[in-house]
């Protein structure tokens, strides 16, 4: 099994011996080795969060104009603007 880890001292991903740990002499991992490690160690996917339709409805409701002080007639969801001179 390939053991790689980010070495913060040299700012590189290196191959290392887990029994010894990180050392300054660890060889830098190649791109092919990093890809191999990624194939062997896939990250688990998080379950998508379920969306609450009530929150979306509240946002839509807050953005929908129902009555304005400058309007004489308002259709639902449509704002009529009366220009004051």
C-alpha positions as CSV (number, residue, x, y, z in Angstrom):
1,X,0.0,0.0,0.0
2,X,1.2,3.4,-0.9
3,X,1.6,5.9,2.0
4,X,1.6,9.5,1.1
5,X,1.1,12.7,3.1
6,X,1.5,16.4,2.9
7,X,4.8,17.5,4.4
8,X,4.3,21.1,5.6
9,X,8.1,21.7,6.1
10,X,8.8,21.4,2.4
11,X,5.2,22.1,1.2
12,X,5.1,18.9,-0.9
13,X,3.2,15.6,-0.9
14,X,5.7,12.9,-0.1
15,X,5.9,9.1,0.2
16,X,6.7,8.1,3.7
17,X,7.1,5.1,6.0
18,X,4.2,5.2,8.5
19,X,6.4,3.4,11.1
20,X,8.9,6.2,11.0
21,X,6.7,9.2,10.1
22,X,7.5,12.2,8.1
23,X,11.2,13.0,7.7
24,X,13.0,15.7,5.6
25,X,14.4,12.9,3.4
26,X,11.1,11.5,2.2
27,X,10.8,11.5,-1.6
28,X,8.3,13.7,-3.3
29,X,5.3,11.7,-4.6
30,X,4.8,11.9,-8.4
31,X,1.5,12.8,-9.9
32,X,0.9,9.2,-11.0
33,X,1.5,8.0,-7.4
34,X,-0.9,10.7,-6.1
35,X,-3.6,9.5,-8.6
36,X,-3.0,5.9,-7.7
37,X,-3.4,6.7,-4.0
38,X,-6.6,8.6,-4.7
39,X,-8.0,5.6,-6.6
40,X,-7.2,3.3,-3.7
41,X,-8.5,5.8,-1.0
42,X,-11.7,7.4,-2.4
43,X,-13.3,10.0,-0.2
44,X,-16.8,9.1,1.0
45,X,-19.6,11.2,-0.6
46,X,-21.8,13.1,1.7
47,X,-25.5,12.6,1.4
48,X,-27.1,15.6,-0.3
49,X,-29.0,17.7,2.2
50,X,-32.7,17.6,1.8
51,X,-34.0,21.0,0.9
52,X,-36.9,22.5,2.9
53,X,-39.5,23.8,0.5
54,X,-40.9,26.0,3.2
55,X,-37.7,28.1,3.2
56,X,-37.8,28.6,-0.6
57,X,-41.5,29.5,-0.4
58,X,-40.7,32.1,2.3
59,X,-38.0,33.7,0.1
60,X,-40.4,33.7,-2.9
61,X,-43.1,35.2,-0.7
62,X,-40.7,37.9,0.6
63,X,-39.7,38.9,-2.9
64,X,-43.3,39.0,-4.3
65,X,-44.8,42.5,-4.1
66,X,-48.4,42.4,-3.0
67,X,-49.0,46.0,-2.1
68,X,-47.0,49.2,-2.5
69,X,-47.8,52.7,-1.1
70,X,-47.3,54.3,-4.6
71,X,-49.6,51.9,-6.4
72,X,-53.3,52.2,-7.0
73,X,-53.8,48.7,-8.3
74,X,-51.7,45.7,-7.9
75,X,-52.2,42.3,-9.5
76,X,-50.8,39.4,-7.4
77,X,-47.1,39.2,-8.0
78,X,-47.0,42.2,-10.3
79,X,-46.0,45.7,-9.1
80,X,-47.5,48.7,-10.7
81,X,-45.5,51.8,-10.1
82,X,-47.1,55.2,-10.2
83,X,-44.5,57.9,-11.0
84,X,-44.7,60.9,-8.8
85,X,-43.8,64.3,-10.3
